[in-house]
Amino acid sequence: MNPNSFLIFAVMKLPKSLQEKLQQRKAANALRKLPVANSLVDFASNDYIGFAQNETIFNEAHQFLVDHNIKINGATGSRLLSGNHELYQKTEQFIANFHQSETALIFNSGYDANIGFFSSVPQRTDVILFDELCHASIRDGIQMSHAKSYKFPHNDLEALEKLLQKFNTTTIYIVTESVFSMDGDSPNLEELVRITEKHHAYLVIDEAHSLGVFGEKGEGLLQNLNLHDKVFARIMTFGKGLGCHGAAILGSQELKSYLVNFARSFIYTTGLSPHSVATIFVAYQHLTADEKALITLKNNIVYFNQEKLRLGLKPLFVYSKSAIQCAIIPGNSTVKDIASQLQQKGFDVKPILSPTVPEGQERLRFCLHSYNSETEISNVLELLSTFVF
């Protein structure tokens, strides 16, 4: 075939209703497109401590399989059939010990973990109370549940307690995140635990953006505050700070047994490959052995906040001591324009548009990393100040 010739395919058009939804997105300047790889300075990825680009971790994962004679191309399938290779047990035990939990159960992703938990654990007569800014995976799981659910205003624990007082005769699950993905802020976890215990509720916390960021070894915010044993379930996602695929739900042996029996996103899916599980295992070992990247990340978070103050940018930003820093710049067109200007200057900063965030709360989302330099942080914030003032 001539490489310069064009192939012609018969293409079926979308139904009219779907075309209209796309047009609505375009009209709101909110149409999502897949980003392309670039060589810009990274202020966009969730690879907080650089594990995703760590060749040593990748190579050690492969060598681990070789040393332990584990077949890389072993049998695949649901873990309840042929996919439960021996490395799963070793890795889950290591994760449980690292997080001071009785057990850990690995899922293929944080989305799968949240779907599996919330669609199966809360029952028809139960009540779920969740923060209004909880991640889409949590809300999707809640929608699949038979339990009644009610949202409370973001981090508003007084509003939460008023809701709790209405439902004092049933099982209640309280759901939030230790670090919110689109804001970078955290609830008052000490007060939240107090309220939960007072009302005999079950507390469930997603720590996706806390793992690899908080704690002496990146254990997460709950362990850093010594509150981990006050929580019914913790969801740890590996695709952020750990830089690899998968997630784990931490909790009791009874909870693990229940999820193995009733969490459909666990039961009816192919388990992770041996190499994927080995990468999780090796990445956790690196958290325990090398604190340099975590210390550098923490220093960069402090420096970023100092530079916000120096440049008069602090009022634009959501209060955050995490690796996620968000400047509120209302309007999809405005925030996209400023993001484009920063990208043209060499910095990969992404705009977060409505409807991902509420209209009027559009923002620039800066993700900080151990491999960002202080010079890069100063330069990108100095550019931002010239674009917004």
Contacts in CASP RR format, 6 or more apart in sequence:
PFRMAT RR
TARGET T0000
AUTHOR 0000-0000-0000
METHOD contacts of the structure
MODEL  1
MNPNSFLIFAVMKLPKSLQEKLQQRKAANALRKLPVANSLVDFASNDYIG
FAQNETIFNEAHQFLVDHNIKINGATGSRLLSGNHELYQKTEQFIANFHQ
SETALIFNSGYDANIGFFSSVPQRTDVILFDELCHASIRDGIQMSHAKSY
KFPHNDLEALEKLLQKFNTTTIYIVTESVFSMDGDSPNLEELVRITEKHH
AYLVIDEAHSLGVFGEKGEGLLQNLNLHDKVFARIMTFGKGLGCHGAAIL
GSQELKSYLVNFARSFIYTTGLSPHSVATIFVAYQHLTADEKALITLKNN
IVYFNQEKLRLGLKPLFVYSKSAIQCAIIPGNSTVKDIASQLQQKGFDVK
PILSPTVPEGQERLRFCLHSYNSETEISNVLELLSTFVF
13 19 0 8 1.000
14 22 0 8 1.000
22 31 0 8 1.000
25 31 0 8 1.000
25 32 0 8 1.000
28 332 0 8 1.000
28 354 0 8 1.000
29 332 0 8 1.000
29 333 0 8 1.000
29 336 0 8 1.000
29 353 0 8 1.000
30 332 0 8 1.000
30 353 0 8 1.000
30 354 0 8 1.000
30 355 0 8 1.000
35 350 0 8 1.000
38 343 0 8 1.000
38 348 0 8 1.000
40 343 0 8 1.000
40 346 0 8 1.000
40 347 0 8 1.000
40 348 0 8 1.000
41 346 0 8 1.000
41 347 0 8 1.000
41 348 0 8 1.000
41 372 0 8 1.000
41 376 0 8 1.000
41 380 0 8 1.000
42 348 0 8 1.000
42 367 0 8 1.000
42 369 0 8 1.000
42 371 0 8 1.000
42 372 0 8 1.000
43 347 0 8 1.000
43 348 0 8 1.000
43 349 0 8 1.000
43 366 0 8 1.000
43 367 0 8 1.000
43 368 0 8 1.000
43 372 0 8 1.000
43 380 0 8 1.000
44 348 0 8 1.000
44 349 0 8 1.000
44 350 0 8 1.000
44 365 0 8 1.000
44 367 0 8 1.000
45 52 0 8 1.000
45 367 0 8 1.000
45 369 0 8 1.000
46 209 0 8 1.000
46 239 0 8 1.000
46 240 0 8 1.000
46 241 0 8 1.000
46 243 0 8 1.000
46 367 0 8 1.000
47 53 0 8 1.000
47 240 0 8 1.000
47 241 0 8 1.000
47 243 0 8 1.000
47 369 0 8 1.000
48 212 0 8 1.000
48 213 0 8 1.000
48 240 0 8 1.000
48 241 0 8 1.000
48 297 0 8 1.000
48 323 0 8 1.000
48 367 0 8 1.000
48 368 0 8 1.000
48 369 0 8 1.000
48 370 0 8 1.000
49 212 0 8 1.000
49 213 0 8 1.000
49 241 0 8 1.000
49 293 0 8 1.000
49 294 0 8 1.000
49 297 0 8 1.000
49 369 0 8 1.000
49 370 0 8 1.000
50 241 0 8 1.000
50 243 0 8 1.000
50 293 0 8 1.000
50 369 0 8 1.000
50 370 0 8 1.000
50 371 0 8 1.000
51 57 0 8 1.000
51 241 0 8 1.000
51 242 0 8 1.000
51 243 0 8 1.000
51 244 0 8 1.000
51 283 0 8 1.000
51 286 0 8 1.000
51 293 0 8 1.000
52 239 0 8 1.000
52 243 0 8 1.000
52 244 0 8 1.000
54 286 0 8 1.000
56 286 0 8 1.000
57 244 0 8 1.000
57 279 0 8 1.000
57 282 0 8 1.000
57 283 0 8 1.000
57 286 0 8 1.000
58 279 0 8 1.000
60 282 0 8 1.000
61 275 0 8 1.000
61 278 0 8 1.000
61 279 0 8 1.000
61 281 0 8 1.000
61 282 0 8 1.000
62 72 0 8 1.000
62 275 0 8 1.000
62 278 0 8 1.000
64 70 0 8 1.000
64 278 0 8 1.000
64 281 0 8 1.000
64 282 0 8 1.000
65 71 0 8 1.000
65 72 0 8 1.000
65 87 0 8 1.000
65 274 0 8 1.000
65 275 0 8 1.000
65 278 0 8 1.000
68 87 0 8 1.000
70 85 0 8 1.000
70 86 0 8 1.000
70 87 0 8 1.000
70 274 0 8 1.000
70 278 0 8 1.000
71 274 0 8 1.000
72 273 0 8 1.000
72 274 0 8 1.000
72 275 0 8 1.000
74 85 0 8 1.000
74 273 0 8 1.000
74 274 0 8 1.000
75 82 0 8 1.000
75 83 0 8 1.000
75 85 0 8 1.000
76 82 0 8 1.000
76 83 0 8 1.000
76 270 0 8 1.000
76 271 0 8 1.000
76 273 0 8 1.000
77 83 0 8 1.000
77 270 0 8 1.000
77 271 0 8 1.000
78 267 0 8 1.000
78 268 0 8 1.000
78 269 0 8 1.000
78 270 0 8 1.000
78 271 0 8 1.000
79 88 0 8 1.000
79 266 0 8 1.000
79 271 0 8 1.000
80 260 0 8 1.000
80 267 0 8 1.000
83 270 0 8 1.000
83 271 0 8 1.000
84 271 0 8 1.000
85 274 0 8 1.000
85 277 0 8 1.000
87 274 0 8 1.000
87 277 0 8 1.000
87 278 0 8 1.000
87 281 0 8 1.000
88 106 0 8 1.000
88 277 0 8 1.000
90 281 0 8 1.000
91 106 0 8 1.000
91 277 0 8 1.000
91 278 0 8 1.000
91 280 0 8 1.000
91 281 0 8 1.000
91 284 0 8 1.000
92 103 0 8 1.000
92 104 0 8 1.000
92 105 0 8 1.000
92 106 0 8 1.000
92 248 0 8 1.000
93 104 0 8 1.000
94 281 0 8 1.000
94 284 0 8 1.000
94 285 0 8 1.000
95 101 0 8 1.000
95 104 0 8 1.000
95 106 0 8 1.000
95 236 0 8 1.000
95 248 0 8 1.000
95 250 0 8 1.000
95 280 0 8 1.000
95 284 0 8 1.000
96 102 0 8 1.000
96 103 0 8 1.000
96 104 0 8 1.000
96 250 0 8 1.000
98 217 0 8 1.000
98 219 0 8 1.000
98 284 0 8 1.000
98 287 0 8 1.000
98 288 0 8 1.000
99 219 0 8 1.000
99 223 0 8 1.000
99 228 0 8 1.000
99 234 0 8 1.000
99 236 0 8 1.000
99 250 0 8 1.000
100 223 0 8 1.000
100 228 0 8 1.000
100 229 0 8 1.000
101 228 0 8 1.000
101 234 0 8 1.000
101 250 0 8 1.000
101 251 0 8 1.000
102 251 0 8 1.000
102 252 0 8 1.000
102 253 0 8 1.000
103 250 0 8 1.000
103 251 0 8 1.000
103 252 0 8 1.000
103 253 0 8 1.000
103 255 0 8 1.000
103 256 0 8 1.000
104 236 0 8 1.000
104 248 0 8 1.000
104 249 0 8 1.000
104 250 0 8 1.000
104 251 0 8 1.000
104 256 0 8 1.000
105 248 0 8 1.000
105 249 0 8 1.000
105 256 0 8 1.000
105 259 0 8 1.000
105 260 0 8 1.000
105 266 0 8 1.000
106 246 0 8 1.000
106 247 0 8 1.000
106 248 0 8 1.000
106 272 0 8 1.000
106 277 0 8 1.000
106 280 0 8 1.000
107 113 0 8 1.000
107 116 0 8 1.000
107 246 0 8 1.000
107 247 0 8 1.000
107 248 0 8 1.000
107 249 0 8 1.000
107 265 0 8 1.000
107 266 0 8 1.000
108 245 0 8 1.000
108 246 0 8 1.000
108 247 0 8 1.000
108 265 0 8 1.000
108 269 0 8 1.000
108 270 0 8 1.000
108 271 0 8 1.000
108 272 0 8 1.000
109 237 0 8 1.000
109 245 0 8 1.000
109 246 0 8 1.000
109 247 0 8 1.000
110 137 0 8 1.000
110 208 0 8 1.000
110 235 0 8 1.000
110 237 0 8 1.000
110 239 0 8 1.000
110 246 0 8 1.000
110 247 0 8 1.000
111 137 0 8 1.000
111 140 0 8 1.000
112 246 0 8 1.000
112 247 0 8 1.000
112 265 0 8 1.000
112 266 0 8 1.000
112 269 0 8 1.000
113 137 0 8 1.000
113 235 0 8 1.000
113 237 0 8 1.000
113 246 0 8 1.000
113 247 0 8 1.000
113 248 0 8 1.000
113 249 0 8 1.000
113 265 0 8 1.000
114 135 0 8 1.000
114 137 0 8 1.000
114 138 0 8 1.000
114 140 0 8 1.000
114 141 0 8 1.000
114 206 0 8 1.000
114 235 0 8 1.000
115 137 0 8 1.000
115 140 0 8 1.000
115 141 0 8 1.000
115 144 0 8 1.000
115 265 0 8 1.000
116 141 0 8 1.000
116 259 0 8 1.000
116 263 0 8 1.000
116 264 0 8 1.000
116 265 0 8 1.000
116 266 0 8 1.000
117 141 0 8 1.000
117 204 0 8 1.000
117 233 0 8 1.000
117 235 0 8 1.000
117 249 0 8 1.000
117 259 0 8 1.000
117 263 0 8 1.000
118 128 0 8 1.000
118 138 0 8 1.000
118 141 0 8 1.000
118 142 0 8 1.000
118 144 0 8 1.000
118 145 0 8 1.000
118 175 0 8 1.000
119 141 0 8 1.000
119 144 0 8 1.000
119 145 0 8 1.000
119 263 0 8 1.000
119 264 0 8 1.000
119 265 0 8 1.000
120 145 0 8 1.000
120 258 0 8 1.000
120 259 0 8 1.000
120 262 0 8 1.000
120 263 0 8 1.000
120 264 0 8 1.000
121 173 0 8 1.000
121 233 0 8 1.000
121 255 0 8 1.000
121 258 0 8 1.000
121 259 0 8 1.000
121 262 0 8 1.000
122 128 0 8 1.000
122 142 0 8 1.000
122 145 0 8 1.000
122 146 0 8 1.000
122 147 0 8 1.000
122 171 0 8 1.000
122 173 0 8 1.000
123 146 0 8 1.000
123 147 0 8 1.000
123 171 0 8 1.000
124 146 0 8 1.000
124 147 0 8 1.000
125 147 0 8 1.000
125 170 0 8 1.000
125 171 0 8 1.000
126 147 0 8 1.000
126 148 0 8 1.000
126 170 0 8 1.000
126 171 0 8 1.000
126 172 0 8 1.000
126 173 0 8 1.000
127 147 0 8 1.000
127 148 0 8 1.000
127 149 0 8 1.000
127 150 0 8 1.000
127 167 0 8 1.000
127 170 0 8 1.000
127 171 0 8 1.000
127 172 0 8 1.000
127 173 0 8 1.000
128 142 0 8 1.000
128 145 0 8 1.000
128 147 0 8 1.000
128 148 0 8 1.000
128 149 0 8 1.000
128 150 0 8 1.000
128 172 0 8 1.000
128 173 0 8 1.000
128 175 0 8 1.000
129 149 0 8 1.000
129 150 0 8 1.000
129 151 0 8 1.000
129 152 0 8 1.000
129 160 0 8 1.000
129 163 0 8 1.000
129 164 0 8 1.000
129 167 0 8 1.000
129 172 0 8 1.000
129 173 0 8 1.000
129 174 0 8 1.000
129 175 0 8 1.000
129 201 0 8 1.000
130 138 0 8 1.000
130 139 0 8 1.000
130 142 0 8 1.000
130 149 0 8 1.000
130 150 0 8 1.000
130 151 0 8 1.000
130 152 0 8 1.000
130 174 0 8 1.000
130 175 0 8 1.000
130 176 0 8 1.000
131 151 0 8 1.000
131 152 0 8 1.000
131 154 0 8 1.000
131 155 0 8 1.000
131 175 0 8 1.000
131 176 0 8 1.000
131 177 0 8 1.000
131 180 0 8 1.000
131 187 0 8 1.000
132 151 0 8 1.000
132 152 0 8 1.000
132 153 0 8 1.000
132 154 0 8 1.000
133 154 0 8 1.000
133 177 0 8 1.000
133 180 0 8 1.000
133 182 0 8 1.000
133 183 0 8 1.000
134 151 0 8 1.000
134 175 0 8 1.000
134 176 0 8 1.000
134 177 0 8 1.000
134 206 0 8 1.000
135 177 0 8 1.000
135 181 0 8 1.000
135 206 0 8 1.000
135 208 0 8 1.000
138 175 0 8 1.000
138 177 0 8 1.000
138 206 0 8 1.000
142 149 0 8 1.000
142 175 0 8 1.000
147 173 0 8 1.000
150 163 0 8 1.000
152 159 0 8 1.000
152 160 0 8 1.000
152 163 0 8 1.000
153 159 0 8 1.000
154 180 0 8 1.000
154 183 0 8 1.000
155 176 0 8 1.000
155 185 0 8 1.000
155 186 0 8 1.000
155 187 0 8 1.000
155 188 0 8 1.000
157 187 0 8 1.000
157 188 0 8 1.000
157 191 0 8 1.000
157 192 0 8 1.000
157 195 0 8 1.000
160 174 0 8 1.000
160 192 0 8 1.000
160 195 0 8 1.000
161 195 0 8 1.000
161 199 0 8 1.000
164 172 0 8 1.000
164 174 0 8 1.000
164 195 0 8 1.000
164 199 0 8 1.000
164 201 0 8 1.000
165 199 0 8 1.000
168 199 0 8 1.000
171 202 0 8 1.000
172 199 0 8 1.000
172 200 0 8 1.000
172 201 0 8 1.000
172 202 0 8 1.000
173 201 0 8 1.000
173 202 0 8 1.000
173 203 0 8 1.000
173 204 0 8 1.000
173 232 0 8 1.000
174 192 0 8 1.000
174 195 0 8 1.000
174 196 0 8 1.000
174 201 0 8 1.000
174 202 0 8 1.000
174 203 0 8 1.000
174 204 0 8 1.000
175 204 0 8 1.000
175 205 0 8 1.000
175 206 0 8 1.000
176 187 0 8 1.000
176 192 0 8 1.000
176 204 0 8 1.000
176 205 0 8 1.000
176 206 0 8 1.000
177 186 0 8 1.000
177 187 0 8 1.000
177 205 0 8 1.000
177 206 0 8 1.000
177 207 0 8 1.000
177 208 0 8 1.000
177 209 0 8 1.000
178 186 0 8 1.000
178 187 0 8 1.000
178 189 0 8 1.000
178 205 0 8 1.000
178 206 0 8 1.000
178 207 0 8 1.000
178 209 0 8 1.000
178 210 0 8 1.000
178 214 0 8 1.000
178 220 0 8 1.000
178 221 0 8 1.000
178 222 0 8 1.000
179 185 0 8 1.000
179 186 0 8 1.000
179 207 0 8 1.000
179 208 0 8 1.000
179 209 0 8 1.000
179 210 0 8 1.000
179 213 0 8 1.000
179 214 0 8 1.000
179 221 0 8 1.000
179 322 0 8 1.000
179 324 0 8 1.000
180 186 0 8 1.000
180 209 0 8 1.000
180 324 0 8 1.000
181 208 0 8 1.000
181 209 0 8 1.000
181 324 0 8 1.000
182 324 0 8 1.000
182 326 0 8 1.000
182 352 0 8 1.000
182 356 0 8 1.000
182 357 0 8 1.000
182 363 0 8 1.000
182 365 0 8 1.000
183 318 0 8 1.000
183 320 0 8 1.000
183 324 0 8 1.000
183 326 0 8 1.000
184 209 0 8 1.000
184 318 0 8 1.000
184 320 0 8 1.000
184 322 0 8 1.000
184 323 0 8 1.000
184 324 0 8 1.000
184 325 0 8 1.000
184 326 0 8 1.000
185 318 0 8 1.000
185 319 0 8 1.000
185 320 0 8 1.000
185 322 0 8 1.000
186 221 0 8 1.000
186 321 0 8 1.000
186 322 0 8 1.000
189 205 0 8 1.000
189 221 0 8 1.000
189 222 0 8 1.000
189 225 0 8 1.000
189 227 0 8 1.000
190 225 0 8 1.000
190 227 0 8 1.000
192 203 0 8 1.000
193 203 0 8 1.000
193 227 0 8 1.000
193 230 0 8 1.000
193 231 0 8 1.000
195 201 0 8 1.000
196 202 0 8 1.000
196 203 0 8 1.000
196 230 0 8 1.000
197 230 0 8 1.000
202 232 0 8 1.000
202 233 0 8 1.000
203 230 0 8 1.000
203 231 0 8 1.000
203 232 0 8 1.000
204 231 0 8 1.000
204 232 0 8 1.000
204 233 0 8 1.000
204 234 0 8 1.000
204 235 0 8 1.000
205 222 0 8 1.000
205 231 0 8 1.000
205 233 0 8 1.000
205 234 0 8 1.000
205 235 0 8 1.000
206 234 0 8 1.000
206 235 0 8 1.000
206 237 0 8 1.000
207 220 0 8 1.000
207 221 0 8 1.000
207 222 0 8 1.000
207 234 0 8 1.000
207 235 0 8 1.000
207 236 0 8 1.000
207 237 0 8 1.000
208 235 0 8 1.000
208 236 0 8 1.000
208 237 0 8 1.000
208 239 0 8 1.000
208 240 0 8 1.000
208 247 0 8 1.000
209 240 0 8 1.000
209 322 0 8 1.000
209 323 0 8 1.000
209 324 0 8 1.000
210 220 0 8 1.000
210 221 0 8 1.000
210 222 0 8 1.000
210 322 0 8 1.000
211 218 0 8 1.000
211 219 0 8 1.000
211 220 0 8 1.000
211 236 0 8 1.000
211 237 0 8 1.000
211 238 0 8 1.000
211 240 0 8 1.000
211 241 0 8 1.000
211 242 0 8 1.000
212 218 0 8 1.000
212 219 0 8 1.000
212 220 0 8 1.000
212 240 0 8 1.000
212 241 0 8 1.000
212 242 0 8 1.000
212 287 0 8 1.000
212 294 0 8 1.000
213 220 0 8 1.000
213 221 0 8 1.000
213 241 0 8 1.000
213 294 0 8 1.000
213 297 0 8 1.000
213 322 0 8 1.000
213 323 0 8 1.000
214 220 0 8 1.000
214 221 0 8 1.000
214 223 0 8 1.000
214 224 0 8 1.000
214 322 0 8 1.000
215 221 0 8 1.000
215 223 0 8 1.000
215 224 0 8 1.000
215 294 0 8 1.000
216 224 0 8 1.000
216 291 0 8 1.000
217 287 0 8 1.000
217 288 0 8 1.000
217 291 0 8 1.000
217 294 0 8 1.000
218 224 0 8 1.000
218 287 0 8 1.000
218 294 0 8 1.000
219 287 0 8 1.000
222 228 0 8 1.000
222 231 0 8 1.000
222 234 0 8 1.000
228 234 0 8 1.000
232 251 0 8 1.000
232 255 0 8 1.000
233 249 0 8 1.000
233 250 0 8 1.000
233 251 0 8 1.000
233 255 0 8 1.000
234 249 0 8 1.000
234 250 0 8 1.000
234 251 0 8 1.000
235 247 0 8 1.000
235 248 0 8 1.000
235 249 0 8 1.000
235 250 0 8 1.000
236 247 0 8 1.000
236 248 0 8 1.000
236 249 0 8 1.000
236 250 0 8 1.000
237 246 0 8 1.000
237 247 0 8 1.000
238 244 0 8 1.000
238 245 0 8 1.000
238 246 0 8 1.000
238 247 0 8 1.000
238 248 0 8 1.000
238 280 0 8 1.000
238 283 0 8 1.000
239 245 0 8 1.000
239 246 0 8 1.000
239 247 0 8 1.000
242 280 0 8 1.000
242 283 0 8 1.000
242 284 0 8 1.000
242 287 0 8 1.000
243 283 0 8 1.000
244 276 0 8 1.000
244 279 0 8 1.000
244 280 0 8 1.000
244 283 0 8 1.000
245 272 0 8 1.000
245 276 0 8 1.000
245 279 0 8 1.000
245 280 0 8 1.000
246 272 0 8 1.000
246 276 0 8 1.000
246 280 0 8 1.000
249 255 0 8 1.000
249 256 0 8 1.000
249 259 0 8 1.000
259 266 0 8 1.000
260 266 0 8 1.000
260 267 0 8 1.000
261 267 0 8 1.000
287 294 0 8 1.000
292 370 0 8 1.000
293 370 0 8 1.000
294 370 0 8 1.000
296 370 0 8 1.000
296 371 0 8 1.000
297 323 0 8 1.000
297 368 0 8 1.000
297 369 0 8 1.000
297 370 0 8 1.000
300 368 0 8 1.000
300 369 0 8 1.000
300 370 0 8 1.000
300 372 0 8 1.000
300 374 0 8 1.000
300 377 0 8 1.000
301 321 0 8 1.000
301 322 0 8 1.000
301 323 0 8 1.000
301 368 0 8 1.000
303 374 0 8 1.000
303 377 0 8 1.000
304 325 0 8 1.000
304 366 0 8 1.000
304 368 0 8 1.000
304 377 0 8 1.000
304 381 0 8 1.000
305 314 0 8 1.000
305 321 0 8 1.000
305 325 0 8 1.000
307 313 0 8 1.000
307 377 0 8 1.000
307 378 0 8 1.000
307 381 0 8 1.000
308 314 0 8 1.000
308 317 0 8 1.000
308 325 0 8 1.000
308 381 0 8 1.000
311 381 0 8 1.000
311 382 0 8 1.000
311 384 0 8 1.000
311 385 0 8 1.000
312 385 0 8 1.000
313 327 0 8 1.000
313 381 0 8 1.000
313 384 0 8 1.000
313 385 0 8 1.000
313 388 0 8 1.000
316 327 0 8 1.000
316 328 0 8 1.000
316 329 0 8 1.000
316 388 0 8 1.000
317 325 0 8 1.000
317 326 0 8 1.000
317 327 0 8 1.000
317 328 0 8 1.000
318 325 0 8 1.000
318 326 0 8 1.000
318 328 0 8 1.000
318 363 0 8 1.000
320 326 0 8 1.000
323 367 0 8 1.000
323 368 0 8 1.000
323 369 0 8 1.000
324 365 0 8 1.000
324 366 0 8 1.000
324 367 0 8 1.000
324 368 0 8 1.000
325 365 0 8 1.000
325 366 0 8 1.000
325 367 0 8 1.000
325 368 0 8 1.000
326 352 0 8 1.000
326 363 0 8 1.000
326 364 0 8 1.000
326 365 0 8 1.000
326 366 0 8 1.000
327 363 0 8 1.000
327 364 0 8 1.000
327 366 0 8 1.000
327 384 0 8 1.000
327 388 0 8 1.000
328 360 0 8 1.000
328 361 0 8 1.000
328 362 0 8 1.000
328 363 0 8 1.000
329 335 0 8 1.000
329 338 0 8 1.000
329 351 0 8 1.000
329 362 0 8 1.000
329 363 0 8 1.000
329 364 0 8 1.000
329 388 0 8 1.000
330 360 0 8 1.000
330 361 0 8 1.000
330 362 0 8 1.000
331 354 0 8 1.000
331 359 0 8 1.000
331 360 0 8 1.000
331 362 0 8 1.000
332 351 0 8 1.000
332 353 0 8 1.000
332 354 0 8 1.000
332 362 0 8 1.000
334 362 0 8 1.000
335 351 0 8 1.000
335 352 0 8 1.000
335 353 0 8 1.000
335 362 0 8 1.000
335 363 0 8 1.000
335 364 0 8 1.000
336 351 0 8 1.000
336 353 0 8 1.000
338 351 0 8 1.000
338 364 0 8 1.000
338 384 0 8 1.000
338 387 0 8 1.000
338 388 0 8 1.000
339 349 0 8 1.000
339 350 0 8 1.000
339 351 0 8 1.000
339 364 0 8 1.000
341 383 0 8 1.000
341 387 0 8 1.000
342 349 0 8 1.000
342 364 0 8 1.000
342 380 0 8 1.000
342 383 0 8 1.000
342 384 0 8 1.000
342 387 0 8 1.000
343 349 0 8 1.000
345 383 0 8 1.000
347 376 0 8 1.000
347 379 0 8 1.000
347 380 0 8 1.000
347 383 0 8 1.000
349 364 0 8 1.000
349 365 0 8 1.000
349 366 0 8 1.000
349 380 0 8 1.000
350 364 0 8 1.000
350 365 0 8 1.000
351 362 0 8 1.000
351 363 0 8 1.000
351 364 0 8 1.000
351 365 0 8 1.000
352 362 0 8 1.000
352 363 0 8 1.000
352 364 0 8 1.000
352 365 0 8 1.000
353 362 0 8 1.000
354 360 0 8 1.000
354 361 0 8 1.000
354 362 0 8 1.000
357 363 0 8 1.000
364 384 0 8 1.000
366 380 0 8 1.000
368 377 0 8 1.000
END
